[in-house]
Amino acid sequence: MYVVEGSRGLGVGTALLKAVQDFAKGCGVAKLRLTTTVDNVFAQRVYEKAGWKQTNEYLLYEYTTSDL
């Protein structure tokens, strides 16, 4: 999910999160997960304001195969 810069701060992200949460609940989904970069503080604030909690349950691993 991504909100273009010109639409940020208008409640678009919050509305998208609510729609995803409602859809998941209606489908019987027990848990949703989000990822964002460490420096994306704006998105983190949106998630936290919407009631999402940061977790340390998983670690992210990457392997780079080239210098590109």
C-alpha positions as CSV (number, residue, x, y, z in Angstrom):
1,M,0.0,0.0,0.0
2,Y,1.4,3.4,-0.9
3,V,-0.1,6.9,-0.8
4,V,1.4,9.4,-3.2
5,E,3.1,12.3,-1.6
6,G,0.5,14.9,-2.7
7,S,-2.3,12.9,-1.0
8,R,-0.6,12.4,2.3
9,G,-2.0,14.0,5.4
10,L,-5.6,13.8,3.9
11,G,-6.6,10.6,5.7
12,V,-6.1,8.4,2.7
13,G,-3.8,6.0,4.5
14,T,-6.1,5.8,7.5
15,A,-9.0,5.1,5.2
16,L,-7.1,2.4,3.4
17,L,-6.0,0.8,6.6
18,K,-9.6,0.7,7.9
19,A,-10.8,-0.8,4.6
20,V,-8.2,-3.6,4.8
21,Q,-9.0,-4.2,8.5
22,D,-12.7,-4.4,7.8
23,F,-12.2,-6.7,4.8
24,A,-9.9,-9.0,6.8
25,K,-12.3,-9.2,9.7
26,G,-15.1,-10.1,7.3
27,C,-13.0,-12.9,5.8
28,G,-12.1,-14.3,9.3
29,V,-8.4,-13.3,9.1
30,A,-6.8,-13.4,12.5
31,K,-3.8,-11.1,12.0
32,L,-2.5,-8.5,9.6
33,R,1.1,-7.4,9.2
34,L,2.7,-4.3,7.8
35,T,6.3,-3.5,7.0
36,T,7.9,-0.1,6.4
37,T,11.4,1.2,6.3
38,V,13.0,2.3,9.6
39,D,13.1,5.9,8.5
40,N,9.5,6.2,7.3
41,V,8.3,7.9,10.4
42,F,5.3,9.4,8.7
43,A,3.9,6.0,7.9
44,Q,4.7,4.7,11.3
45,R,2.7,7.5,12.9
46,V,-0.3,6.7,10.7
47,Y,-0.1,3.0,11.6
48,E,0.2,3.7,15.3
49,K,-2.6,6.3,15.3
50,A,-4.8,3.6,13.6
51,G,-4.1,1.2,16.5
52,W,-1.4,-1.0,14.9
53,K,1.4,-2.1,17.3
54,Q,5.1,-2.5,16.4
55,T,6.4,-6.0,17.0
56,N,9.8,-7.6,17.2
57,E,8.4,-11.0,16.3
58,Y,10.2,-11.4,13.0
59,L,13.6,-10.4,11.6
60,L,14.1,-9.3,8.0
61,Y,17.0,-10.8,6.1
62,E,18.3,-9.7,2.7
63,Y,21.0,-11.1,0.3
64,T,22.4,-8.9,-2.3
65,T,23.7,-10.7,-5.4
66,S,25.1,-7.7,-7.2
67,D,26.4,-4.1,-6.6
68,L,23.7,-2.5,-8.7
